[in-house]
């Protein structure tokens, strides 16, 4: 399953957040695969960005929240590519229509 994590970092926590991110590749669970990650430029404080990761292990979500702690405000949501989301929506709408009949 894929997840989108958006994050915000207060300027006072930036050095710690950067150090934790650089260390993440060494300490992250094997069941976590980073798909992409981007920092958003041109924002005033809080600074932020997002990353997409893949895992089948719910403990990875807990790991990220605990690992970054109060240094980074993080919001994690399930996500998928748009075409898969459209197909799933159509399937569910079709099933809902079938239940009405």
Secondary structure, 3 states (H helix, E strand, C coil): CEEEEEEEECHHHHHHHHHHHHHHHHHCCCCCEEEEEEEECCCCCCEEEEEEEECCCCHHHHHHHHHHHHHCEEEEEEECCHHHHHHHHHHHHHHHHHHHC
